[in-house]
């Protein structure tokens, strides 16, 4: 058997469709799809191949999926910040369009609504280091300063933190900053980054298992494998280094 993985980057709408069309030529037996923008459900369906989505979902495409519990763990992250006294939230990375961003934002909004707090200020930046710099600039222009900045991923937070520090903000005190991913740099940043650990390796292994199962049994019921995401509390939200994971 042969398989193909297709990553659909948010910066290019056309590339995923071209990649999918090439799969016919290579006679693959199945597809692992990690969509950001596109491909469409119709494009996938036209291939007639077993398909498993990983990390994110393409609009309108049902079937097997392996990914993190984005919505639920974002609620837990927001709850931790609220318990620490944070009341005014901003969400950086809202310029990204994939399903993971929507679920994270939905989880944040739910937690704020449940606690009687206003919705987050949306900073429509990309999820890049440049997006982190832009988020810091946007925060400084707001009439009322947020006391919590929730970043769509760690990379954005890595740039937002030093940019805020250069502007005189006290990260971890005056403002909490959090990320998602828990990549290696998160623990060595100063202050170390509070983040959600998403376990991409386990998600990838699970997605491969689902695809092998789908190839062997095309009529099996669809499986949704939602893997746990852990909250790692560090200094960027006012926590102490070495605080246990939640």
N, C-alpha and C positions, 0 to 999 in steps of 0.2 A: 504494500500500500504506500501511496505517497500523499503528502498533505501540504497545504500552503497556509501561511499566516499572512493576513492583510491588515496593516495598520493604516487608518485613514486620518492623516494629520489635519488639524483644523485650519491650517494656512492654505490648503489646496483642495478645492472642491472637485476638480476634475480627475486627479490622480487615482483615487480608489476605483472609479469605474473602469479606467484603462487597465489597472492591475487585475481586476476581476475578469475582463475579457480575455486576458492572456492565459488565464487558468485553463480554458478549454484546450489551448494548444499543448499544454503540458500534461493533460489527462490526470489531474490530481483526483484523489478519492474523497477529499473533504477539505473544509476551510475553517481556520480559526480566525475570527474577525474581531478586531479591536477598533471600533468606529469612533471618530470624533464628529465629523460632518460627512454624511453619506457613508457608504453607498445606500441606495434606497432598497426597501424590501423587494420591490419588483426586480431590481438588478440581481439581487441574490437569488430570488426565486427562479429567474430565467436560466440560471446555471444548472439547476436540478441536482445540486450536490449537497451532501450533508454539511451543516454549518453549525458552529458553536460560537457564541459571542462571549468575549472576555473583557472584564473591567467596565465596559460601557455598552450601551444598547443603541442600535440603529433604529430610527423612528419607524414604527409599524412592523418591525420584524420580530415575530414570536419565536419560540423554540428554546433550545438549551442555552443556558447562561451560567457563567461563573464570574463572581465579582464580589467586591466588598460591601459591607452593610453601611453604605455611605450615609443614608438618611438617619438611621438610628444612632450611629456613633457621633454624627455631628450634633444631634440632640444632646448626647452625653457630654460632649466637649463644651457646648454652650451652657449646659447646666452647671458644669464645673466652674466656668468663668462667672456665671451669675452668682453662684454660692460664694465666690471670692469678692463679690461686691461690684462687679462690672454691670453697667446699666445702658451704655450707649455703644452700639455695635456698628462696625462697617465690615463689608464683605468685599475682598479684593479678588479680581479674576472673573467678575461677572460678564466680561466680554467674551468668554469662552462659551461654546454652545452645546457641548456634548452632555449626555444624560447624567454623568457623574456630577457635573457642576449643578445641574438642576436639582438632583437629589440632595446634595450637600446644602444648597441654599434653602430647600424646602425644610430640611431638618433644623436649620438655624431659625428659620421663621417660626416653626412650630414651638421651639423652646422659648423664644421670646414672647410669643402670643400666650403661651401657657403661664408665663410669669408676669403677664400684664405690662410688658415692655414694648416700646415702639419697634417697628421693623428695622432691619439693618439698612444703613446707607449703602447703596450699590456703587462700587467703583469698577467701571467697565474697562478693565485693563486686560491684556493677555496674561496667561500664566507663565511668564518668563521673568528673568532678572530685570529686563527693561520695564516690564509691567510692575515689578516691585518698586522701582524708582518712581514710576508714574503714580502709583498708589500713594506713596509718601507725599508727593507734591499735592495730590488731590485732597488728602487729609488736612494739609495745612491751610487750604483755601476754604474749608468748611466753617460756617458761622459758629457752630458748637462742636468742640473737639470730642470725638469718640474716645472711650476708654478701653475699647477692645477692637483689634483688627484681626479678623478671621481670613486667612489667605487660602486660596483654592488649592495650593500645593506648597511644598517646602521651598522650591526654587524661587517662587515669588517672595516668600518671607525672607529668604537669605539676602535679597537686595533691599527689601523694605526696612529691615531692622537698622542697618548702618545708615541708610538715608534719613530715617527718623532721628537717629542719634546725632547725626551731623546738624540736624535742624533744632536740636536742643530738647527733644522728647526723651523722657525717662522710660525706656522699654523694660517692662516687668513691673513698673510702679505706676507711672502716669498712664501708660497704655500697655495692655497685654497684646502680644502678637502670637498667633498660632499658625501652624502649617498642616499639611497632610502628606504622608509618605514615609517619614522617618528615614530618610536617606542618611548616609554616614555623616555628612557635614552638620546635621541637625544637633548632634551631641557635642560638637566641638565649637560651634558658634558661641560668641559672647554677646549677650547671654544665650545659653543653650536653649534650643527651640522646643517648646511644647507642641506636640504634633500627634496625629493619628497614624499608627503603623498599619499599613494596608496589606502586607504579606503578598507581594506580587508573585513570588516564586510559587507559593502554595496555590494561588489563583491559576497560574499557568499550568501547573501539574493537574489541577482539577479539570481545567478546560480540555486538556489533552485526553484525560480519562473519559470525559463526556463525548468527545469526538470519536474515539475508538468505539465506544458503546453505540453511538449513532450509526457508524459505518456498519457495524455488525448486526444491528437491529434497527433498520430505518423506521419501523412502525412503533417503536417504544414511546411511551409517554414522555413529554418534554420534562426536563429536570432543571430546577433553578437552584444552583449551589451558591448560597450567600455565605461568605466566609466572615468570621469575626474580625473586627478591626479594634486595635487596642489604643487607648488614650495613654500617651506617655507625657507625664507632667514634668516640665523643667522650668528654668528660671525666667523665660520670656513672658510667662503669665503671672509671675510673682511666686511661683513654686520654688522649692529648694532643689538643688542638684541631687539626684539619687532618689527622688520620690518614687514609690512603687507605681507600676503601671496599673491602670484602672480598666 
